[in-house]
Amino acid sequence: MKKIWLTSLGMLLALSISSCKTTQKSAAPQEEEEPEAPAVVSKVPTIPREEFDGTWIVKRAERKEVVGESPVEITFDLTNSRIYGFDGCNFVNGTFTLGDENELQFGSLISTQKECAPEVTDRAVLRALANTRSYKRAHGDELKLRLCDRRGRTIMTLEKRMVDELNGAWRVTAIEGTAITDEQPKLVIDIPEAKLSGFAGCNRIFGNIALDGTAYGISFTQVASSRMTCPEIETEVKFLSALEKVTGFTPIDNTHVVLYQQPDIPLITLEKGL
């Protein structure tokens, strides 16, 4: 009898232990961890698209300083995805494509067929354009752009032509540091046509514009005026004399610039508008 009772007790204990284990498993189930979603990496170009618009001066092509009969330049027409330019000897035009992650490629490049002097680097400019696959901003200079080949090597260096900011009508507010408070001379600067016109205080003036292939370089040539006789002509004489000395300009803000002989020798202060 005792043996039968012990056997029954053992069976009850075994069932009890089995039941606890089952309860523990169902009470604390192991949740499967969901894998993390991969991070989404935005493809943001280092230079905003709109900054390409305008004219760029070609400084180097295929690791050499460019040589041309006049400044070597490329103009990006962002609206129509086209480029126009001068390779140092011939005029060039074509298309361009801007992609993600600084991708840049030129296509359908054609040029005039003028015979060029041996020292002109027109062929290097055309080869560099044809081999361009990407771009990057030059270190430490927001005005400079590097074009790279498919291996990421720099094959062309460009500098933004800032002189286009002068295009338009201006009032002269100071000449060589002296404020003009009476009849202010006025200038109309037409960069695309390379022409200058305006009013010097008594006579109307006109002349030509010369660019030197630098970002801020500009000068005025063959400046002439009408021949009216006026009682007060001192301001006009100073103004015309200062115009002949101009070699460049410095922006002050969105509406004011200074024309200078040297960066530390200001000549004429201009305010936007007539």
KAMOJO-V94210 format. One record per pair of residues at least 24 apart in sequence whose ideal C-beta (glycine too) atoms are under 10 Angstrom apart, sorted by sequence separation. I is the first residue (numbers start at 0). J is the second residue. D is the distance in whole Angstrom. If there is no record, write none. Layout:
# KAMOJO-V94210
i | j | d
I | J | D
I | J | D
This chain:
# KAMOJO-V94210
i | j | d
51 | 75 | 5
52 | 76 | 7
53 | 77 | 9
82 | 106 | 10
84 | 108 | 10
86 | 110 | 6
88 | 112 | 10
89 | 113 | 5
104 | 128 | 10
105 | 129 | 7
130 | 154 | 6
131 | 155 | 7
164 | 188 | 10
165 | 189 | 10
166 | 190 | 4
195 | 219 | 5
201 | 225 | 9
202 | 226 | 7
203 | 227 | 9
218 | 242 | 9
219 | 243 | 7
241 | 265 | 10
242 | 266 | 8
50 | 75 | 9
51 | 76 | 10
52 | 77 | 4
82 | 107 | 10
85 | 110 | 9
86 | 111 | 9
88 | 113 | 6
89 | 114 | 9
104 | 129 | 9
105 | 130 | 9
129 | 154 | 10
130 | 155 | 9
163 | 188 | 10
165 | 190 | 7
166 | 191 | 7
195 | 220 | 9
197 | 222 | 10
199 | 224 | 6
202 | 227 | 5
218 | 243 | 9
219 | 244 | 9
241 | 266 | 4
242 | 267 | 7
51 | 77 | 6
52 | 78 | 8
60 | 86 | 9
80 | 106 | 10
81 | 107 | 9
82 | 108 | 8
84 | 110 | 9
85 | 111 | 10
88 | 114 | 8
89 | 115 | 7
104 | 130 | 10
105 | 131 | 6
127 | 153 | 10
128 | 154 | 9
162 | 188 | 9
164 | 190 | 9
166 | 192 | 10
171 | 197 | 9
195 | 221 | 9
198 | 224 | 10
199 | 225 | 9
201 | 227 | 6
202 | 228 | 9
218 | 244 | 9
219 | 245 | 6
240 | 266 | 9
241 | 267 | 5
48 | 75 | 10
50 | 77 | 9
55 | 82 | 9
57 | 84 | 8
60 | 87 | 9
88 | 115 | 4
104 | 131 | 6
105 | 132 | 10
127 | 154 | 4
128 | 155 | 7
163 | 190 | 6
170 | 197 | 10
171 | 198 | 9
190 | 217 | 8
193 | 220 | 9
195 | 222 | 7
197 | 224 | 10
198 | 225 | 10
201 | 228 | 8
202 | 229 | 8
218 | 245 | 6
219 | 246 | 10
49 | 77 | 7
57 | 85 | 9
75 | 103 | 10
87 | 115 | 7
88 | 116 | 7
103 | 131 | 6
104 | 132 | 6
126 | 154 | 8
127 | 155 | 4
162 | 190 | 6
163 | 191 | 9
168 | 196 | 10
169 | 197 | 8
170 | 198 | 10
171 | 199 | 9
201 | 229 | 4
217 | 245 | 7
218 | 246 | 6
238 | 266 | 9
48 | 77 | 7
54 | 83 | 9
55 | 84 | 8
57 | 86 | 8
86 | 115 | 9
87 | 116 | 9
102 | 131 | 10
103 | 132 | 7
104 | 133 | 8
126 | 155 | 10
127 | 156 | 10
168 | 197 | 8
171 | 200 | 9
188 | 217 | 8
200 | 229 | 8
201 | 230 | 9
216 | 245 | 10
217 | 246 | 8
218 | 247 | 8
237 | 266 | 10
238 | 267 | 7
54 | 84 | 8
57 | 87 | 8
89 | 119 | 9
91 | 121 | 9
102 | 132 | 7
103 | 133 | 6
104 | 134 | 10
160 | 190 | 9
199 | 229 | 10
201 | 231 | 7
202 | 232 | 9
216 | 246 | 7
217 | 247 | 6
237 | 267 | 10
51 | 82 | 10
87 | 118 | 9
88 | 119 | 5
101 | 132 | 9
102 | 133 | 6
103 | 134 | 5
123 | 154 | 9
124 | 155 | 8
188 | 219 | 9
200 | 231 | 8
201 | 232 | 5
204 | 235 | 9
215 | 246 | 9
216 | 247 | 5
217 | 248 | 6
73 | 105 | 9
87 | 119 | 5
88 | 120 | 9
89 | 121 | 6
93 | 125 | 10
101 | 133 | 5
102 | 134 | 8
103 | 135 | 10
123 | 155 | 9
200 | 232 | 7
215 | 247 | 5
216 | 248 | 9
86 | 119 | 8
87 | 120 | 6
88 | 121 | 4
91 | 124 | 8
95 | 128 | 9
100 | 133 | 8
101 | 134 | 5
186 | 219 | 9
199 | 232 | 9
200 | 233 | 9
201 | 234 | 8
202 | 235 | 7
206 | 239 | 10
213 | 246 | 10
214 | 247 | 9
215 | 248 | 6
86 | 120 | 8
87 | 121 | 5
88 | 122 | 9
91 | 125 | 7
98 | 132 | 10
101 | 135 | 6
200 | 234 | 5
201 | 235 | 5
204 | 238 | 9
213 | 247 | 7
215 | 249 | 7
86 | 121 | 4
87 | 122 | 9
89 | 124 | 10
93 | 128 | 8
98 | 133 | 9
101 | 136 | 9
199 | 234 | 8
200 | 235 | 4
201 | 236 | 10
204 | 239 | 7
211 | 246 | 8
215 | 250 | 8
85 | 121 | 9
86 | 122 | 8
87 | 123 | 9
88 | 124 | 9
89 | 125 | 9
93 | 129 | 9
95 | 131 | 9
199 | 235 | 4
200 | 236 | 9
206 | 242 | 8
211 | 247 | 8
86 | 123 | 9
87 | 124 | 6
91 | 128 | 8
97 | 134 | 9
198 | 235 | 9
199 | 236 | 9
200 | 237 | 9
202 | 239 | 9
206 | 243 | 9
209 | 246 | 10
86 | 124 | 4
87 | 125 | 10
199 | 237 | 10
200 | 238 | 7
204 | 242 | 8
85 | 124 | 9
86 | 125 | 6
199 | 238 | 5
200 | 239 | 9
219 | 258 | 9
84 | 124 | 8
198 | 238 | 10
199 | 239 | 6
218 | 258 | 10
86 | 127 | 10
103 | 144 | 9
105 | 146 | 9
197 | 238 | 9
215 | 256 | 10
217 | 258 | 8
86 | 128 | 9
103 | 146 | 7
165 | 208 | 9
199 | 242 | 9
51 | 95 | 8
84 | 128 | 9
103 | 147 | 9
215 | 259 | 9
68 | 113 | 9
104 | 149 | 10
197 | 242 | 9
51 | 97 | 7
82 | 128 | 8
101 | 147 | 8
162 | 208 | 9
68 | 115 | 8
163 | 210 | 10
182 | 229 | 10
195 | 242 | 8
215 | 262 | 9
67 | 115 | 9
68 | 116 | 8
71 | 119 | 9
162 | 210 | 6
48 | 97 | 6
66 | 115 | 10
67 | 116 | 10
71 | 120 | 8
162 | 211 | 9
182 | 231 | 8
66 | 116 | 9
71 | 121 | 8
160 | 210 | 8
165 | 215 | 9
181 | 231 | 8
184 | 234 | 7
46 | 97 | 9
66 | 117 | 10
67 | 118 | 9
68 | 119 | 7
73 | 124 | 9
162 | 213 | 8
164 | 215 | 9
183 | 234 | 9
184 | 235 | 7
51 | 103 | 9
66 | 118 | 5
67 | 119 | 6
71 | 123 | 10
160 | 212 | 9
161 | 213 | 9
162 | 214 | 7
165 | 217 | 7
182 | 234 | 7
186 | 238 | 9
44 | 97 | 8
66 | 119 | 6
67 | 120 | 7
68 | 121 | 9
71 | 124 | 6
160 | 213 | 9
161 | 214 | 5
162 | 215 | 6
181 | 234 | 7
182 | 235 | 9
184 | 237 | 10
44 | 98 | 9
65 | 119 | 9
66 | 120 | 5
67 | 121 | 7
158 | 212 | 9
160 | 214 | 6
161 | 215 | 5
162 | 216 | 7
184 | 238 | 5
44 | 99 | 7
45 | 100 | 9
46 | 101 | 8
65 | 120 | 5
66 | 121 | 9
73 | 128 | 8
158 | 213 | 8
159 | 214 | 6
160 | 215 | 9
161 | 216 | 9
162 | 217 | 5
179 | 234 | 6
183 | 238 | 10
184 | 239 | 9
42 | 98 | 9
43 | 99 | 9
44 | 100 | 7
45 | 101 | 6
64 | 120 | 8
65 | 121 | 9
158 | 214 | 5
160 | 216 | 9
161 | 217 | 10
186 | 242 | 9
42 | 99 | 4
43 | 100 | 8
44 | 101 | 5
46 | 103 | 10
63 | 120 | 6
66 | 123 | 9
67 | 124 | 8
177 | 234 | 9
184 | 241 | 10
41 | 99 | 9
42 | 100 | 5
43 | 101 | 10
44 | 102 | 8
65 | 123 | 7
66 | 124 | 10
179 | 237 | 9
184 | 242 | 9
42 | 101 | 9
44 | 103 | 9
61 | 120 | 8
65 | 124 | 6
179 | 238 | 9
40 | 100 | 10
42 | 102 | 9
60 | 120 | 6
63 | 123 | 6
174 | 234 | 7
177 | 237 | 8
188 | 248 | 10
59 | 120 | 9
60 | 121 | 9
61 | 122 | 9
62 | 123 | 9
60 | 122 | 9
61 | 123 | 4
65 | 127 | 10
175 | 237 | 7
57 | 120 | 9
60 | 123 | 4
61 | 124 | 9
171 | 234 | 9
174 | 237 | 5
175 | 238 | 10
59 | 123 | 9
60 | 124 | 5
174 | 238 | 6
59 | 124 | 10
60 | 125 | 9
61 | 126 | 7
62 | 127 | 10
175 | 240 | 9
57 | 123 | 10
60 | 126 | 8
61 | 127 | 6
174 | 240 | 9
175 | 241 | 6
57 | 124 | 6
60 | 127 | 5
171 | 238 | 6
174 | 241 | 6
59 | 127 | 9
60 | 128 | 9
174 | 242 | 10
61 | 130 | 9
175 | 244 | 10
57 | 127 | 8
171 | 241 | 9
188 | 258 | 10
57 | 128 | 9
143 | 214 | 9
171 | 242 | 10
142 | 214 | 6
186 | 258 | 9
73 | 146 | 10
142 | 215 | 9
140 | 214 | 10
198 | 273 | 9
197 | 273 | 9
58 | 137 | 10
186 | 267 | 8
188 | 269 | 9
73 | 155 | 9
75 | 157 | 10
51 | 134 | 9
165 | 248 | 6
172 | 255 | 8
184 | 267 | 9
186 | 269 | 7
73 | 157 | 7
164 | 248 | 8
173 | 257 | 9
174 | 258 | 10
185 | 269 | 10
58 | 143 | 8
72 | 157 | 9
162 | 247 | 8
165 | 250 | 9
169 | 254 | 10
175 | 260 | 10
184 | 269 | 10
50 | 136 | 9
56 | 142 | 10
58 | 144 | 10
59 | 145 | 9
60 | 146 | 9
71 | 157 | 10
72 | 158 | 10
74 | 160 | 9
161 | 247 | 10
162 | 248 | 7
164 | 250 | 6
169 | 255 | 9
187 | 273 | 8
55 | 142 | 9
56 | 143 | 10
59 | 146 | 10
61 | 148 | 10
73 | 160 | 10
161 | 248 | 8
169 | 256 | 8
171 | 258 | 9
183 | 270 | 9
185 | 272 | 9
186 | 273 | 9
46 | 134 | 7
55 | 143 | 9
72 | 160 | 7
161 | 249 | 10
179 | 267 | 10
185 | 273 | 5
44 | 133 | 10
45 | 134 | 8
46 | 135 | 8
55 | 144 | 7
57 | 146 | 10
74 | 163 | 10
161 | 250 | 8
164 | 253 | 9
169 | 258 | 9
175 | 264 | 9
176 | 265 | 7
179 | 268 | 9
44 | 134 | 9
45 | 135 | 6
46 | 136 | 6
62 | 152 | 9
65 | 155 | 9
70 | 160 | 9
175 | 265 | 7
176 | 266 | 9
178 | 268 | 8
183 | 273 | 9
44 | 135 | 10
45 | 136 | 6
50 | 141 | 9
55 | 146 | 10
61 | 152 | 10
62 | 153 | 8
65 | 156 | 9
165 | 256 | 7
174 | 265 | 10
175 | 266 | 6
177 | 268 | 10
44 | 136 | 10
61 | 153 | 10
62 | 154 | 8
64 | 156 | 10
164 | 256 | 7
173 | 265 | 8
174 | 266 | 7
175 | 267 | 8
176 | 268 | 8
51 | 144 | 8
61 | 154 | 6
62 | 155 | 10
165 | 258 | 9
173 | 266 | 9
174 | 267 | 6
175 | 268 | 9
50 | 144 | 9
59 | 153 | 8
60 | 154 | 7
61 | 155 | 8
62 | 156 | 9
173 | 267 | 7
174 | 268 | 8
46 | 141 | 9
59 | 154 | 9
60 | 155 | 5
172 | 267 | 9
173 | 268 | 4
59 | 155 | 7
60 | 156 | 8
171 | 267 | 6
172 | 268 | 5
173 | 269 | 9
58 | 155 | 8
59 | 156 | 4
60 | 157 | 10
171 | 268 | 7
172 | 269 | 7
173 | 270 | 9
46 | 144 | 7
57 | 155 | 7
58 | 156 | 5
59 | 157 | 9
169 | 267 | 9
170 | 268 | 10
171 | 269 | 6
172 | 270 | 5
45 | 144 | 10
57 | 156 | 8
58 | 157 | 7
59 | 158 | 10
169 | 268 | 10
170 | 269 | 7
171 | 270 | 8
55 | 155 | 10
56 | 156 | 9
57 | 157 | 6
58 | 158 | 6
169 | 269 | 4
170 | 270 | 5
55 | 156 | 10
56 | 157 | 7
57 | 158 | 8
168 | 269 | 10
169 | 270 | 7
170 | 271 | 8
55 | 157 | 4
56 | 158 | 5
167 | 269 | 10
169 | 271 | 6
170 | 272 | 6
54 | 157 | 10
55 | 158 | 7
56 | 159 | 8
168 | 271 | 8
169 | 272 | 7
170 | 273 | 6
55 | 159 | 6
56 | 160 | 5
165 | 269 | 8
167 | 271 | 7
168 | 272 | 6
169 | 273 | 8
54 | 159 | 8
55 | 160 | 6
56 | 161 | 10
167 | 272 | 8
168 | 273 | 5
51 | 157 | 10
53 | 159 | 7
54 | 160 | 4
56 | 162 | 10
165 | 271 | 10
167 | 273 | 9
53 | 160 | 7
54 | 161 | 10
164 | 271 | 10
51 | 159 | 9
53 | 161 | 9
54 | 162 | 9
50 | 159 | 8
54 | 163 | 6
53 | 163 | 6
53 | 164 | 10
74 | 191 | 10
54 | 190 | 9
54 | 191 | 10
72 | 210 | 9
69 | 209 | 10
70 | 210 | 6
72 | 212 | 8
69 | 210 | 9
70 | 211 | 7
71 | 212 | 8
69 | 211 | 10
70 | 212 | 3
69 | 212 | 8
70 | 213 | 9
67 | 212 | 8
70 | 216 | 9
65 | 212 | 9
56 | 210 | 9
58 | 212 | 9
56 | 211 | 10
57 | 212 | 9
58 | 213 | 10
54 | 210 | 10
56 | 212 | 6
56 | 213 | 7
56 | 214 | 7
55 | 214 | 10
56 | 216 | 9
